[in-house]
Amino acid sequence: MSEKKFAFEDFLSHPLPAMEPYDDVPAPHPAAVASAYHAYDQLNSTFPGLVADFEEKYAAWEAIWYTGENAISSHSATRAQGPEFEALVALGPKIIPLVVKKLAMPENEHMFAVELYNVLEKDERVKVHPEHGAPSTHGNLLDYCVLQRQANLLVDMNDARTQAINSKHAAWYELCESVAHSSNSSSRTESDEYEDLLGMGASAIPQHMLEYANNPDGWHHELLHETVHGQRSGTGTWFKDREYQQWVDWFEHKDYRDAPKSSVYA
């Protein structure tokens, strides 16, 4: 997979607020909250099966937050275990925008979702670190240890990532349009624009799928295959309708590990 990386700071529409001891926890930026809700709504309208599956499993996990040993635990990490939690983890980065929407909700009701986010997210650029806080805040231990602070930062950081992915999708779409006459996949996949999207990692899959839904005849199946499996499909002939339906079925109804894989590598 590509090692190209996006510059996080280039896509922040607003600075991440600093926080000092005894400060009130700064709220996420309203634009970032709106972005989180918009991403959720887009996924719900386009891939309702994914959202329904997530909400059912999330509700089952939420129901045990204050039961058993958790009833007397003030440590959020004690909730990050058990079959209910593992069922969500099995869905993988497909559900990261749905988790971020939980973090963006008012009244601090879903702070424990930080634990789920931190297990799902593998991109260190979009996480809050225990040693140095969040990117661009000149952060401190408060960024990590105050759970609501961490949740709010993650909402802001994911807004920046969303802007970055949208920008790179637009560049790749422009390239694909310029070579529309070609049936050779390499004219789309052997390019800086394609490599830039690979560099966004698996957490970009939900946005890849939304773009794929807008263009089922496109080449997103190759982008998804390489993002998930680390290599292109190696296929010489594609049946576009079948490719699209396989990826949609996986995205809406299956665990991350069950992603479509080319028979070339079977």
N, C-alpha and C positions, 0 to 999 in steps of 0.2 A: 504493500500500500504506500501511497505517496507520503513523504515526510514533510511536504509543504505545510506551513502553518499560517493561520491568519493572525494579524496583529490585533489583539483584542481591543486595545485602546482606540484603534482607528474607527471602530463602529459604535462606540459609546455616544449616545445622543445627549448625555448629561453626565457630569462627573459623579462618581460614587461618593456619597457623603462620608466624612470621617466621623468617628465616634470616640469620645474620651470617657474615662471613668465618671460615673454619676450622671452622664448625659441620658436623656430619653433616647430610646432606640429610634433612629431615623426611619421613616416609612419608605417603602420603595417608591420610585418616581411614578406619578400617575400614568405616564405614557407606557412604562414597563408593565404596570398592572393591566392596562388596556390591551397590550400586546399578548399577555398571558391568556386573558379571556378570549381574545380573538383567535388565537391558535387552537384553544380548546373547542370553540364553536365551529371552526373550519373542519377539524377532525371529526366532530360529532355529526356534522351534516354530510360529510363525504364518506366517512368510514364508521358508521354508527355501531357496528359490531365490536370494534376495538374499544370504543368508549364504554359501551355497555358491559363488556367483559372486565375492563378496568374498574368501573364503579362497583360492580358486584364484589370483586375481590378486595377492593379497597375498603368497602363497608365491613366485610368480614374481618379484615385486619383491625380497623378502627374499633370494632366491637370488643376487642380483647385488650385495648390500651389500659384499662383500669380494672382488669379482672385478675384473679390469682395473685401471683407475686407482684404483678405490675400495679396492683392497688396500693401498695405501700412503697413503690419505687419512684423516686424523683429523677431518675437517670433515663434520659430518652433512649439510650442504647439498649435497655432491657426490652424495648418493644421491637427491636430489629432482629427478631428470631421467631421461630415457630412456623408451622405449615402455612398459616395465612400470609405471613410476610414472604415466605419463599415462593408462594404462588405468584405474587406480584413481581418479585425479582426475576422469575422465569420468563416474564414478558419482555424483559430487557429494555434497551434504550428506546424501543418503540413508544413507551409510555412517558418519557421524560416531560414533554410539554403538558401532559395531563397532571403530572405531579407538581410541576411549576404553577399551574393554575390553583392547585390546592394551597400552595405556599402564598399565593397572592390574595387569597380570600381574607376578609376582615375578621377581626376579633381573635386573631391568633389561634384559631381552632385547630389548625392542622400543622402546628410546629413540628410534630413528630415525623412528618413527611420528609423533613430534612434527612433523617436517617435512611429512608428509602432512596432519596435522590443521591446521596453519597455512595450508596452501593451500586446504583445503576450507572452513574456518570463516571466515565473513564478518562475524560479529557481534563487534565489538571488545570487548564486555562480557565475553566468554567466551574471551579470549585473554590471553597474557602478553606484555607490551609491553617492547621493549628499553630504553625510556626510564624507565619507572616500575614495572616488575614487574607484579604481579597486583592486581586490585581487593581492597581490604580488608586488604592485608598491610602497607601503608605500605612497599611493596617497593623493591627496588634492583636493580642490574644483575645480581646473582646469580640473581634469579628467572628471568631470560631466558637468561643465558649458561651456567648449569649445566643441562645438558640433562635430567638426571634430576629436578632441582628443577622445571623447567618441566613435565615430564610429570606429576609428582605433583600440582602445582597444577591442571593441566587436569582431572585426575580429580576433585578436590574441586569445582572450579568447575562441572563438568558435572552433578554431583549436585545442586547448587543450582538449575541450570537445569531439571533433570528435575522437581524439586519445584515449581518455578514453573509449568511447563507443565501438570503434573497438576492443580494448583490451578485454573488457568484453564479446563482442560477440564471440570472438575467444575462450575464456574460456568456454562459454556455449555450443558452437558447439562441443568442445572436449568432454564435459560431455555427450551431447546427443548421440554422436557417441559411447561412451562407454556403453550406455544402449540401443542401437539400437534394441536389441532383445526383449525389453519390450514394451508392448502396453499400459502400465499404465502411464498416463500423469504425475502423481506425481513424477515419477523417473526423470522427467525433470524440473518440476516446484517447487518441494520442495527441493531446493538446494541453496547454497550460490551464485552460478553463476547466477541463475535466479533472486534472490533477488538483486544482484548487478545491473542487468539491469533495474529492476523496480526502483531502487534508482536513475537512471538517469533521471526519470521523462518524461513528455509528449513531451518535446523537442527532445527526442531521437526517436520519432516515424518515422521520415523520414529514419533514418538509419535502424530501425527495418524493415521497408517496403522493403528497398533495399536488406536486408538479406533474407527476406521472398521470394522475387522474385527469389533469387538464390536457394531457397529450399521450393517450395510450399507445399511439403509433411511434412514440419516440424511443430513445435508447436508454431510458432510465433502468431497464432491466440489467444492463451491463454495469451501470453505476452501482446499483443495489447489490448485485452479485459480488463485485469487487469490494464494496464496503463491508459486507458481511463476512465473506469468505477469504478476502485478501488476494483474490485473483479473478481475472475475467473468466467468462464462461467457457471460452475456447470453442464455442459453437460457430459453425459456418453458415447455418441456415436458421432463421428465427420465424416462428409463427406468432406474430405480434399479439393476437387476441389471447392465445393460450398463455403466453408469457405474462401478460398483464393480469389475467385472472388468477394465475398461480401466486403472484406477488400480493394481490389483494386478499386472497384467501388466507395466506400466511399472516399478513399484517392485521387482519381483523380477528382471526380465530385461533391462531397457533402460538406456541411459545417461540421465543427468539431462536432457540437451537434448531428449530424445524424449518428454517428458511429454505426456499427452493435452491437446489444445487444442481449444476449442470451434470448430465450423465457422463461427460468427458472425465470427471473426477470421481465417479462412483466406484 
